[in-house]
């Protein structure tokens, strides 16, 4: 059961993280448009994008996506634990 549970958790966690990242990206794009009045930079590495804009976008989008993924994976782990009676193996503390 450990390998089956591990595969289930991996798929469940991946779906939660990808979904959360997509929603966070959309929220970050909208927030950027409302705040700055223009579209977020398509490629912040482009030298034609001003450095302040590239750095600001990297921070805003990175924080939004990172937080959303972490929160989604925590919710997924809680759901998994309620469903199976234990956390996924890679989330157990001290081998408990």
Buried (B, 14 or more C-beta within 10 A) or exposed (E): EEEEBEEBBEEBBEEBBEBBBEBBBEBBBEBBEEEEEEEBBEEBEEEEBEEEBBEBBEEBBEEBBEEBBEEBBEEBBEEBBEEEEEBBEEBEEEEE
